[in-house]
């Protein structure tokens, strides 16, 4: 993709982010941080590409290490968010 | 160019990985990353209410699964073997799936999964701020690693362009494009700052390092100098020839790690909500920068979402303290004010009460508003507090919880703790929604909060917290203030007039013990 297409996606996504995040209820700001943490680990895509290319060993090992770090974040981030969100509930009417 | 004979079904999918720049990206792959990005938007959208939030989190997982599977399929590791010659005598090559490398990747994912899930299950809810800081540091470091991997093996990432100025003559030697180098440099620099900054934030939040600001002399000059050096090095790196780039990128990476440390060290413990939000934002920008490098839609959308999310949270936190973002980042808050507050202090009379007194008056009340603060988290008093609220409600008392945006050590910290103690979220209110109700409240019950109820923020122009929105607890008929001792002042280091008001009763004890005592007296 050329730079301008990528830039367009980026700028529009910033606006989407702005409106979506303002609509997040303040009570869920901690889960918001945990889940943004998990999704920003989509950087694992880069680590996977590096690890899959065996022609430069240094890059491959950096990639594998990157996969481990990003996976900790992905699994940990989503799991801890799920754990937090499960606690937000209304009490049963007695 | 040598021709590849495609021998395995994987190999068909594997070709785009090593394709030279300029070759069209498989539209299905681009579409898959776009869908993944849309799922991430839906994940955040779900958080607009607790009822939809769990579905949102699942959308996030689906988005991640799509991104990872798409990458694994399109970049399946391959090995090239010599094949049979074709009729015209040119040698051919067999591209076979490399199952060994593939299993290494799966093992790496499995290690991360086990570690991540174990941590997520075991972590105490009160430790959430340091966990988030630790997770941020991992994203940052991963960004640095990916940036470096792209630098060392640009071919795998499709970053190579011919060395001529037009960029179309593929017979010339190849190098990394200048734009790619800037994006890569930014990704590495932001990632490194996120990493080292988050490590310091983690150390401060978890008590491994003193929460008080550490002030280096001339720190602003040093920081600006280092920042300028990083920018200059990135520019030089982008312009340098292939053989000259290594020292530049090494120096740039090292300096970026250093400035992350330097920027966070002078920031005090209670400014951590801003710092954690800011680092959240940085981790997003790092992902976005790498997304630019790879031309990957999912990464760019996610990076933009996370970047704006963190920036908005930082803004909300700063607004809730009436401080500019610059003044928070400049650091040192609380250190100077603490010294000034000490000398002006005189002994003023205050009323001290016991748990029995408090329990008696709470029972008589019609409406009680509870204001939790960081002290409640430290004392782990949330469960006892919920028990107290339940008992009061059984006796017909209306109980509400009031939460200041900067209460605790990260945005929404108090809400999570109350949710953990299974307080109904309908009873938990934000500052602006509940502040007018203090006039009708019989008791304002302050537990572990201080600066957020200090009337000096409204009246005393010389106070460091002047202008910060605070709870109007002075309007309540009675104020109960749970505090460990009269000695300590809040984070801002200013004395609090609420202690000395006629209607205030100080309950001097550990927050959890005091609430448990009150619960006993209520039974």
Interface residues (C-beta under 8 A of the other chain):
Chain A: X1 X3 X6 X9 X10 X11 X13 X14 X16 X17 X18 X20 X21 X22 X23 X24 X25 X26 X27 X28 X29 X30 X31 X32 X33 X34 X35 X36 X37 X38 X39 X40 X41 X42 X43 X44 X45 X46 X47 X48 X49 X50 X51 X52 X53 X54 X55 X56 X58 X59 X60 X62 X63 X64 X65 X66 X67 X68 X69 X70 X71 X72 X73 X74 X75 X76 X77 X78 X79 X80 X81 X82 X83 X84 X85 X86 X87 X88 X89 X90 X91
Chain B: X17 X18 X25 X30 X36 X37 X40 X41 X43 X44 X45 X47 X48 X49 X50 X53 X54 X56 X57 X60 X61 X63 X64 X67 X68 X71 X72 X75 X76 X77 X79 X98 X101 X102 X104 X105 X108 X109 X110 X111 X112 X113 X115 X116 X117 X119 X120 X121 X123 X125 X128 X131 X132 X135 X136 X138 X139 X141 X142 X143 X145 X146 X148 X149 X150 X152 X153 X155 X156 X157 X179 X276 X277 X280 X283 X284 X286 X287 X288 X290 X291 X292 X293 X294 X295 X296 X297 X298 X299 X300 X301 X302 X303 X304 X305 X306 X307 X308 X309 X310 X312 X313 X316 X403 X405 X410 X411 X412 X413 X415 X416 X419 X420 X422 X424 X425 X426 X428 X430
